[in-house]
């Protein structure tokens, strides 16, 4: 399937390519990749989707489809090709030679967006580490044309050391420095978490697929001004505020975390371990879902997979179906709260709109109920001390 659109000269234009290998989550219209490209500052000149049983070892899509992509790029004036799946360094190198254009994949695109959006010192370090780890595997593509260097006074390398070996060593050193700096930030964050624990805080983390409206819900609950926009990865850095729950007579700690996405690069999962640790250390997860998106079941599954990867799969959850105001009238729920099966357990589900405020009172009441239950579970039989342990509700 091939679709094309007129390219825009104001921004770099790209051809989007996706290959259907028979997986259930394949996005035939490449809608999500297009949103990622626009978020990164590209305009979409055309889209190409095809079916294969397995990737072509050399060109991923095969020579015939590669020729089709090249002709589409020539006709639309596109300057780059973006693949919806991860490419091996050899496939990327071969495609660039065949197409005569820059070729990148979903992994690098997400890294580029994260690099643009990171604001905190920790977030920038995490992005830099993931970027360096990605580049480390691509050096053969960038430097294979260079000849061997000769050793000598003032030369960076020893006798016969190649440019690729030099750059691999330099990137290895940069990775080590970045990891050391990130470890220091992680220790500081761990100290902050221990201080919250000593204050008997009940910790709630907002998690969910990117653009599900987590930051909008965060702002609606705590009256904060965290950045929120209708785009992918609007928020990268964790923001934590106190949320007072009148029904419980206490405040809880509420954190807004980075959005998840299908096929999130493992390097980013590892690099963002410190930020995602807020979710792993939470007493309760508010799993925010875009109720207006027909693909939300697949998005829920993607979030659950990442939660398991970071050790947060067993933390109690509340499913929050947001953007109720954008749901078609014939798909509106009959009730605003019920229970649904998730991971083999029955979990509460609440429908709401962070934009209009519908359902927010019901969510606050449920949060207060959970906070009180947690305090009672941790209180000694004879006393009234409140703690922040595991929630006993499903």
C-alpha positions as CSV (number, residue, x, y, z in Angstrom):
1,X,0.0,0.0,0.0
2,X,1.4,3.4,-1.0
3,X,0.0,6.8,-0.1
4,X,1.5,10.1,-0.8
5,X,1.0,13.7,0.3
6,X,2.5,16.9,-0.9
7,X,5.7,17.7,0.9
8,X,6.3,20.9,2.8
9,X,9.4,22.9,2.1
10,X,9.4,24.6,5.5
11,X,10.5,21.5,7.4
12,X,12.4,18.3,6.4
13,X,10.1,15.9,4.6
14,X,10.2,12.2,5.1
15,X,8.8,9.0,3.7
16,X,7.3,6.7,6.3
17,X,7.7,2.9,5.8
18,X,6.1,0.1,7.8
19,X,6.2,-3.7,7.2
20,X,3.4,-5.9,8.3
21,X,4.9,-9.2,9.6
22,X,1.5,-10.4,10.8
23,X,1.7,-8.9,14.3
24,X,-1.7,-7.7,15.8
25,X,-0.5,-4.2,16.6
26,X,0.6,-3.3,13.1
27,X,-0.4,0.3,12.2
28,X,-1.3,0.0,8.6
29,X,-1.9,3.7,8.2
30,X,1.4,4.5,10.0
31,X,-0.6,7.0,12.0
32,X,1.6,6.8,15.2
33,X,4.8,7.0,13.2
34,X,3.4,10.1,11.5
35,X,2.7,11.7,14.8
36,X,6.2,10.8,16.0
37,X,7.6,12.4,12.9
38,X,5.6,15.6,13.3
39,X,6.5,15.8,17.0
40,X,10.2,15.6,15.9
41,X,9.7,18.4,13.5
42,X,9.3,16.6,10.2
43,X,6.6,16.8,7.5
44,X,5.3,13.6,6.0
45,X,5.7,13.5,2.2
46,X,4.5,9.9,1.7
47,X,3.7,6.6,3.4
48,X,4.5,3.1,2.2
49,X,3.3,-0.1,3.9
50,X,3.8,-3.7,2.7
51,X,3.5,-7.3,4.0
52,X,6.4,-9.7,4.4
53,X,6.8,-13.0,6.2
54,X,10.2,-11.9,7.5
55,X,12.6,-9.0,7.1
56,X,14.9,-9.0,4.1
57,X,18.4,-9.5,5.6
58,X,19.9,-6.8,3.4
59,X,17.2,-4.2,2.7
60,X,14.5,-5.1,5.2
61,X,11.8,-4.5,2.6
62,X,13.4,-6.2,-0.4
63,X,14.9,-4.6,-3.5
64,X,11.5,-4.1,-5.3
65,X,9.9,-2.2,-2.5
66,X,13.1,-0.3,-2.0
67,X,12.9,0.9,-5.6
68,X,9.3,2.0,-5.0
69,X,10.4,4.0,-2.0
70,X,13.2,5.6,-4.0
71,X,10.8,6.7,-6.8
72,X,8.2,8.0,-4.3
73,X,11.0,10.1,-2.6
74,X,12.1,11.5,-5.9
75,X,8.5,12.4,-6.9
76,X,7.7,14.1,-3.5
77,X,11.1,15.7,-2.8
78,X,11.5,13.8,0.5
79,X,15.0,14.0,2.0
80,X,14.8,11.1,4.5
81,X,13.1,7.7,5.0
82,X,11.8,6.6,8.4
83,X,11.0,3.0,9.2
84,X,8.4,2.0,11.8
85,X,10.5,-0.9,12.9
86,X,14.1,-1.1,14.2
87,X,16.7,-1.6,11.5
88,X,20.0,-3.4,12.0
89,X,23.2,-1.3,11.3
90,X,23.8,-3.3,8.1
91,X,20.2,-2.9,6.8
92,X,20.4,0.9,7.5
93,X,23.7,1.1,5.6
94,X,22.5,-0.9,2.7
95,X,19.2,1.1,2.4
96,X,21.1,4.4,2.4
97,X,23.3,3.2,-0.4
98,X,20.3,1.9,-2.4
99,X,18.1,4.9,-1.9
100,X,20.7,7.6,-1.9
101,X,18.9,9.2,1.2
102,X,19.3,9.3,4.9
103,X,17.5,6.3,6.5
104,X,16.5,6.1,10.2
105,X,14.2,4.0,12.3
106,X,11.6,4.3,15.0
107,X,14.3,3.9,17.7
108,X,16.3,6.9,16.6
109,X,13.1,9.0,16.0
110,X,12.1,8.4,19.7
111,X,15.6,9.2,20.8
112,X,15.5,12.5,18.9
113,X,12.2,13.5,20.4
114,X,13.4,12.7,23.9
115,X,16.6,14.8,23.2
116,X,14.4,17.7,22.2
117,X,12.0,17.4,25.2
118,X,14.3,16.6,28.1
119,X,14.4,19.5,30.5
120,X,15.9,18.3,33.8
121,X,19.5,17.4,34.4
122,X,18.5,13.8,35.0
123,X,16.4,13.6,31.8
124,X,19.2,15.0,29.7
125,X,21.7,12.5,31.1
126,X,19.3,9.6,30.5
127,X,18.7,10.7,26.8
128,X,22.4,11.1,26.3
129,X,23.2,7.6,27.6
130,X,20.5,6.0,25.4
131,X,21.8,8.0,22.4
132,X,25.4,6.9,23.0
133,X,24.4,3.3,23.3
134,X,22.5,3.5,20.0
135,X,25.4,5.2,18.2
136,X,27.8,2.6,19.5
137,X,26.1,0.0,17.3
138,X,26.1,2.3,14.2
139,X,29.8,3.2,14.0
140,X,30.4,0.7,11.2
141,X,27.9,2.6,9.1
142,X,29.4,6.0,9.8
143,X,33.1,5.3,9.5
144,X,33.5,2.3,7.2
145,X,34.9,4.6,4.4
146,X,37.8,5.8,6.5
147,X,41.3,4.3,6.1
148,X,43.6,3.2,8.9
149,X,45.4,5.9,10.8
150,X,49.1,5.8,11.3
151,X,50.5,6.3,14.8
152,X,52.8,9.1,15.8
153,X,53.3,12.0,18.1
154,X,50.1,14.0,18.5
155,X,47.9,11.2,17.1
156,X,45.0,10.1,19.2
157,X,45.4,6.4,18.4
158,X,48.3,4.0,18.4
159,X,49.9,2.5,15.3
160,X,47.3,1.0,13.0
161,X,44.3,2.0,15.1
162,X,41.3,2.5,12.9
163,X,39.0,5.5,13.1
164,X,36.1,3.2,14.1
165,X,38.2,1.8,17.0
166,X,39.0,5.3,18.1
167,X,35.4,6.4,18.0
168,X,34.2,3.2,19.7
169,X,36.7,3.8,22.5
170,X,35.6,7.5,22.8
171,X,31.9,6.6,22.9
172,X,32.7,3.8,25.4
173,X,34.4,6.4,27.7
174,X,31.5,8.8,27.2
175,X,29.0,6.1,28.2
176,X,31.0,5.4,31.4
177,X,31.1,9.1,32.3
178,X,27.4,9.5,31.7
179,X,26.5,6.4,33.7
180,X,28.6,7.6,36.6
181,X,26.8,11.0,36.6
182,X,23.4,9.3,36.3
183,X,24.2,6.9,39.2
184,X,24.9,10.0,41.3
185,X,21.5,11.5,40.3
186,X,19.8,8.1,41.1
187,X,21.3,8.1,44.6
188,X,20.0,11.6,45.2
189,X,16.5,10.6,44.0
190,X,16.7,7.5,46.3
191,X,17.4,9.8,49.2
192,X,14.4,11.9,48.4
193,X,12.2,8.8,48.2
194,X,13.5,7.7,51.7
195,X,12.6,11.1,53.1
196,X,9.1,10.8,51.7
197,X,8.8,7.3,53.2
198,X,9.8,8.7,56.6
199,X,7.0,11.2,56.3
200,X,4.6,8.3,55.8
201,X,3.6,9.5,52.3
202,X,1.2,7.6,50.2
203,X,2.7,7.6,46.7
204,X,0.6,7.6,43.6
205,X,2.1,7.6,40.1
206,X,0.4,8.5,36.8
207,X,1.3,6.1,34.1
208,X,0.0,5.4,30.6
209,X,0.5,5.5,26.9
210,X,1.9,8.8,25.5
211,X,-0.8,11.4,24.8
212,X,-3.4,9.7,27.0
213,X,-3.7,13.0,29.0
214,X,-1.7,12.2,32.1
215,X,-0.4,15.7,32.5
216,X,-3.8,17.2,31.9
217,X,-5.2,15.0,34.7
218,X,-2.2,15.8,36.9
219,X,-2.9,19.5,36.5
220,X,-6.7,19.0,37.1
221,X,-6.0,17.1,40.4
222,X,-3.3,19.3,41.9
223,X,-4.0,22.6,40.2
224,X,-0.4,22.6,38.9
225,X,0.9,24.0,35.7
226,X,2.8,21.1,34.3
227,X,3.3,21.3,30.5
228,X,0.5,19.5,28.7
229,X,-0.2,19.3,25.0
230,X,-2.0,17.2,22.5
231,X,1.2,15.6,21.2
232,X,3.4,12.5,21.8
233,X,5.9,12.7,24.7
234,X,4.8,16.2,25.8
235,X,6.2,15.3,29.3
236,X,9.5,13.6,29.9
237,X,10.6,14.6,33.3
238,X,8.8,13.4,36.4
239,X,6.9,16.1,38.3
240,X,5.7,15.4,41.9
241,X,3.2,17.4,43.9
242,X,1.1,17.0,47.0
243,X,-2.6,16.3,46.5
244,X,-4.9,16.9,49.5
245,X,-7.8,14.5,49.8
246,X,-10.4,16.0,52.0
247,X,-12.3,12.7,52.4
248,X,-9.1,11.1,53.8
249,X,-8.0,14.1,55.8
250,X,-4.5,13.8,54.5
251,X,-2.3,14.6,51.5
252,X,-0.8,12.1,49.2
253,X,2.2,12.4,46.8
254,X,1.2,12.4,43.1
255,X,3.8,12.0,40.3
256,X,3.4,12.5,36.6
257,X,5.8,10.3,34.6
258,X,7.0,9.9,31.0
259,X,4.5,8.3,28.6
260,X,5.0,4.8,27.3
261,X,4.8,3.7,23.7
262,X,4.7,0.5,21.7
263,X,8.2,-0.9,21.0
264,X,9.8,1.6,23.4
265,X,13.5,1.1,22.8
266,X,15.0,-1.0,25.6
267,X,17.9,1.4,25.8
268,X,15.4,4.1,26.9
269,X,13.7,1.8,29.4
270,X,17.1,1.2,31.0
271,X,18.3,4.8,30.7
272,X,15.0,6.1,32.2
273,X,15.2,3.6,35.1
274,X,15.6,6.5,37.6
275,X,12.5,8.4,36.3
276,X,10.4,5.2,35.9
277,X,11.5,4.2,39.4
278,X,8.8,6.7,40.6
279,X,6.3,4.2,39.2
280,X,8.1,1.1,40.5
281,X,8.1,2.6,44.1
282,X,4.5,3.8,44.1
283,X,1.8,2.5,46.4
284,X,-0.8,3.0,43.6
285,X,-0.7,3.5,39.9
286,X,-3.2,5.6,38.0
287,X,-3.1,3.9,34.6
288,X,-4.4,6.7,32.3
289,X,-6.0,5.5,29.0
290,X,-7.2,7.6,26.0
291,X,-10.9,6.4,26.0
292,X,-11.4,8.1,22.6
293,X,-8.6,6.0,20.9
294,X,-10.0,2.8,19.3
295,X,-6.6,1.2,19.7
296,X,-6.6,1.6,23.5
297,X,-6.6,-2.2,24.3
298,X,-3.2,-2.5,22.5
299,X,-2.0,0.6,24.3
300,X,-3.0,-0.8,27.7
301,X,-1.1,-4.0,26.8
302,X,2.1,-2.0,25.9
303,X,2.0,-0.1,29.2
304,X,1.6,-3.3,31.1
305,X,4.6,-4.8,29.4
306,X,6.8,-1.9,30.3
307,X,5.5,-1.9,33.9
308,X,6.6,-5.5,34.2
309,X,10.0,-4.6,32.7
310,X,10.6,-2.0,35.4
311,X,9.3,-4.2,38.3
312,X,6.0,-2.4,38.7
313,X,3.7,-5.1,37.4
314,X,2.4,-6.1,40.8
315,X,1.6,-2.6,42.1
316,X,-2.2,-2.0,42.5
317,X,-3.7,0.0,39.7
318,X,-6.8,2.1,38.9
319,X,-7.7,2.3,35.2
320,X,-8.6,5.9,34.4
321,X,-10.3,6.2,31.0
322,X,-9.6,9.9,30.2
323,X,-10.9,12.1,27.3
324,X,-14.5,11.1,27.9
325,X,-15.6,14.4,26.2
326,X,-14.0,13.1,22.9
327,X,-15.8,9.7,22.9
328,X,-18.5,9.3,20.3
329,X,-22.1,9.5,21.8
330,X,-22.9,5.9,20.8
331,X,-19.8,4.7,22.7
332,X,-20.4,6.6,26.0
333,X,-20.3,4.4,29.0
334,X,-23.5,3.6,30.9
335,X,-21.7,4.2,34.3
336,X,-18.7,6.3,35.2
337,X,-17.1,3.6,37.4
338,X,-17.0,-0.2,37.4
339,X,-14.5,-3.0,37.5
340,X,-12.6,-4.6,34.6
341,X,-10.2,-7.6,34.4
342,X,-6.5,-6.6,34.0
343,X,-3.7,-9.1,34.3
344,X,-6.0,-11.7,35.7
345,X,-7.4,-9.4,38.5
346,X,-10.4,-7.2,38.8
347,X,-9.3,-3.6,39.0
348,X,-11.4,-0.4,39.4
349,X,-12.1,1.6,36.2
350,X,-13.2,5.2,36.1
351,X,-14.3,7.2,33.1
352,X,-13.6,11.0,33.3
353,X,-12.5,14.0,31.4
354,X,-9.6,16.0,32.8
355,X,-10.6,18.8,30.4
356,X,-14.2,19.2,31.6
357,X,-13.9,17.8,35.1
358,X,-16.5,15.1,34.7
359,X,-15.6,12.1,36.9
360,X,-12.9,13.9,38.9
361,X,-14.9,13.8,42.1
362,X,-15.4,10.0,41.8
363,X,-11.6,9.6,41.3
364,X,-10.8,11.7,44.3
365,X,-13.2,9.7,46.4
366,X,-11.5,6.4,45.3
367,X,-8.1,7.8,46.0
368,X,-9.1,8.8,49.5
369,X,-10.5,5.4,50.1
370,X,-7.2,3.8,49.0
371,X,-5.1,6.2,51.1
372,X,-7.2,5.5,54.2
373,X,-7.0,1.7,53.6
374,X,-3.3,1.9,53.3
375,X,-2.9,3.9,56.5
376,X,-5.1,1.4,58.4
377,X,-3.1,-1.5,57.1
378,X,0.1,0.0,58.4
379,X,-1.2,1.3,61.7
380,X,-0.4,-0.7,64.9
381,X,-3.5,-2.2,66.5
382,X,-3.0,0.0,69.6
383,X,-2.1,3.2,67.9
384,X,-2.9,5.7,65.2
385,X,0.4,5.8,63.3
386,X,-0.2,6.1,59.6
387,X,2.2,4.4,57.2
388,X,2.5,3.9,53.4
389,X,2.5,0.2,52.8
390,X,1.0,-2.0,50.1
391,X,-2.6,-1.5,49.3
392,X,-4.6,-4.5,50.1
393,X,-7.3,-3.9,47.5
394,X,-7.0,-5.6,44.2
